[in-house]
Amino acid sequence: MDETQKKMMAEGSSANTMEAAEKTETIGGYAISTFCPNQYLVRNNENARYGQLIHTSYYSKTCEKNRNVNILLPANYTDTKKYPVLYVLHGIFGDEYSMVGDENSGIPITIANMIAEGIAKEMIVVFPFMYASKTKEQCTAIDIENVLAYDNFVNDLVDDLMPFLAENYSVAEGKENTAITGFSMGGREALAIGIQKPELFDYVGSIAAAPGLVYAKDWAMEHPGQFDEAQLVFRNEKPKLLMVCCGDSDKTVGTFPKSYHEIFMKNGVEHIWWEIPGSDHGDPAISSGIYNLVKELFK
C-alpha cells in the first residue's frame, strides 16, 4: 500500500460524512471521490435525459434456456453510432432488477446525470441475471452448488449474452469498449471474469466483493476458492483500469474486499483501492464505486 492510499484510508475512517463527501484523493493518477456527489444521485438534472431501460431475454446455450436481462440504452441512442458497454452484476439472491434502482434514483439515474454533465461517455449499460444454472431458476442457499452457478456466469456472458448484444444493439466491440463491475457476489465475479478474460475487458470494477475468489471461510460457508492467491494476476494482458472498493463498516463481507486488494498488492497488480467511511453492505459504497469507475470509462 502506498503512502497516498494509507493517508486516504486513515483520513477516511475518521472523517464525518460531510467532510468525506468533499474529499477527493488522487490514487494511481485517478481522482477518487469518497462519495458520489449528491447531484448525480437523484433525478434532478433538468438537462439530463434518462434513456430507455429494456427488459428482454436471450437464449443461453450455457444454461439451455431463455434468460432475462435489462439493457439501458443512452437517451440519444441511434443505430448509426457504436456504443461502449458496461456490464453491472448483482449480489447473491439478486436478479436483473437488483442494481437498477427506481425512477428517481439508482445506477441508471446516476450514469444519465453524469453523461448530461459531460463527465461520462455515452454507453449501453447491461444488468444481467447472473445465476447461471441449467437446473434451477434462482439461488436457494449460500452453498457450494449455488455458488458454482454464479461462477458459471462467465460462460453465459461470453458465449451467449455478449453475442446477443452485438447482434441486436449498436455495440462498439473490443476490450477498449467493454467494462464490467459488480456488487457483493457480483463484485467477486467481476474480478474473476476480468482475470479469466483479460482480452475482453479493459475496465474492471468491484464493490464490496464477496469471499470466495480465493479460499476463505466466512459466516455462511467454507469457500474452496476460484483461484490460488498466486493466480490473481494478469499474465498476458491487463486491464487499463482495475478498481476495488468497499465500505469500512461492511458487516456482510467484512474485510474480504481488502484482502483482495492486499493480494493484488503482493502480486504487483496495478489497481485502485479505497474504502467508503461509514458504509455498510450497500450504499453509499455502491454509488461511490459506480461514480468513480464510470467517469473514467472508455477514454
N, C-alpha and C positions, 0 to 999 in steps of 0.2 A: 504494500500500500504506500503510495507516495505521500508527500507532506501535504499536498492540496487536499487529497481525499481524507487524510487524518483530520485536517482542520475543519473540513466540511462536516464530517461526522460528529466531531466534538462540539462544534458550534450548533449544529442542527439539533442534537439531542437536548440542548439546554435552552434553545430559543422558544419563545412563545409563538403562537400561530401567526400573529400579525407580523412579527419580525421575520419569521421563516418565509411567509408569503412574498416578502420583498427581497428575499435573498437569492442571488444568482452567483453561482461559483463556476469558474472555468476549470473543467476537468478534461484532460486529454485534448485540449483545443476546442471543446464544446462548452457552450454556456448552458449550465443546468440550473433550472429554477426549482426550488424546493417544492413548491406547489404550482399547479396550473393557475395562471392568472384568472381572477374571477370573471373577467369579461368574456372568456371563452367557454364558460361552464354552462350557460343557460341561453335560451333562445331570446336574445335581447338586442341583437345587432340588426338595425334597420337596413343595413346594406347587404346582409347575408341572405343567400338563397340556400335552402336546406336539402336540395337533392331529392332523389326518389329511392325509397327502400323497397326492393323487390323480393318477395318471398317466393321461392321456386324450388324445383327439385332436379336432380340429375341421377342417371343410373350409375351405380358403383359396381364395377366388376369385382372390386376387392371385397365388398360386403354382399354381393349378389342380390341387390335390391335398390330401389329408389331411396335417395337420401335428401333431406331438406337443407336449404341454405338461404341465408339472407344476403342480398347483394345491394350495396349502397352505391348508386351512380351519382356523380357530381351534378350540381344544378345545371350546368351548361353542357351536359353530355351530348355528344354527337358522334355518329359513326365515321365521320370524316377525320377524327382525331384519335390517336392512340393514347391510352391512359395507363400509368403505372398502377400496380395493385398492392394493397396492404391486406394481409390475412390476420384476423383477430380471433384468438382462440379462447374459449370459455373455461371455467373451472369444472371440477368434478360434480356430477349430478346436473350439470347445466345443459343448455341446448342452443340452437341458433339465435334465440332471442336474448340470451342471458347478458350479452355485452352491448345490447342495442340501446337500452335506456327507454325513455318515453319521448313524447313530442316536445318537451320543454328542456330536457337535459339528457346527457349521455354522450357516448363517443361520437355518433353522427353529428350531433349539435356542435360539439367541441371542434371537430375537424372542419365542418362547414364555416364556423366563425373564423377559424384560422385561415382557411382559403380566402374568405372575403377580405381579411385584413392583409393578405399577401405574404403571410409568414409560412404558408404551406402550399405545396403544389396541388393542382387538381389531381384526384386519384379515385380509383374504384376501391371500395373497402368491402371485404368479404367476411361474413360471420358464419362459419361452418357449424354443423353439428358434428362434434369431434369424436363421439363414441362409435368406433368403427368395428362393429360386431356382426358376424353373419347370423347369429342365432338369437340375439337379444336386441330389443328396441331401445333400452335405456339402462344406464348404470343402476344396479340394485344394491351395491355394497362397496365398501372400501376393502377390496381383497385382490389377490393376485389375478384371478380370472377377469375381473372388471378392469383392473389397471392395464392389463395386456391389450384390451380393446382400445384404450386411449393410445397406447404405444403403436398400435396398428394404423393409426390415423395417417401416418406419414405415407403409407402406401395408397390409401384412398385419396389423399391430397395430390400426390404426384401423378398417379396413374389415372385418376378419374375426375377430380374436381378441377384441377388446373387445365386439363384439355377441354373440359366443358366450358370454362370461362373463355378460353382462347377461341373456341368455335362460335360462341354465342354473343360475345361482347367485344368491344373495340379495345383490346388489351395490348399494351406495349410489352413485348416479351423480352427475355434476357434477365440475368440476375440483377443488373443495374436498375431494373424497373420493378423489382419484386422484393417485398418486405414481409416479415412475419413477426407477430408478437402475441402475447397471451398472458392470462392471469391465472395464478394458482396452478392447477393441473395443466392449463393452457400455457402457462409460463414455463413449466418444465418441458412440455412437448415442443414449444417453440425453440428452446435451446437444443433439444435432441434433434429436431428436424434441421436446424441450422448446421449442426455438426455433421449429420449424416448426408446432407445435401448442400454442401457449400457452393456447388456450381449453379444452384438455383436461386439463392437468396443473398443479396448484398447487404441487407439490413435485417438485424435480428434483435428483438427486444424481449424482455422477460420481467414480469411484475409479480412479486410475491410467489416465486416458483415453489411448487410442491416438492417434497422429498421424493427420492427415487431415481434421480438422474444417475447417481452412484449409490452404492449400498448405504442403506440408512434404516434406522428403527425409530418410529415415532409413536404417538399415542394411538394410532389406528392399526398399524401393521408393521411387519418387517419387509422392507423393500430390497429385492435382490440386486437392483441397480441395472440401468440400461447400459452403462459404461463402467469401466475401471477408471479411476482418477486420472491415470496417465493418458487415457483416450480422450479426455476433454481438451482437445487441441484441434486446430485446423491445419492439416499437414500439407495439402497440395494447393488449396485455395482458401482464402479467408474472407469474411465479410468486410465491407467498407466500414460498417459500424455495428458494434455489439453493445447493447445497453442492458444492465441488470439493476433492478431497484426493489425495495421493499419497505414497508412501514417499520419503524423501530419498536412498535408496540404490538406486533402481529402475534396473536396468541394461537393462531391456527398452524402456520408453517414455521413459526419461531425463527431460529437463526439459520435454517437450511438455505435460504437465498444467499445469505452472507457467506456460507460455506462454499457455495459455487463460485462466488467472487474470489474467495481465498484460493480455491483450486486453480482458477484461471490465472491468478497472480503467480502462483507457484509454477504453472506450466508456461508462463510467458505469453499468455494470450491477451492481446490488446483489447481492452473493453472499458466501458464507463460504468461506475458503480456509485450509487448514492442511496441514502436512507431518508424516509419521509417522517419527520418527528411527529409523534403522537398518533400515527395512523395504525389502526388495526388491520384486519384482513379485508380490504375493500378500498373505498375512497377515504382519504384523498390520495392514497398510493396509486390507484388505477389512473386517475386523471393526470397525476404527475408523470407517470410512465408514458402515457399516451402523448401528452403535450410535448415532452422533451424529445421523444422519438420522432413524432410526425413533423415537427418543424425542421428536422434535419434530413428528411427523406428525399430521395431522387434528385439530389443536387450535384 
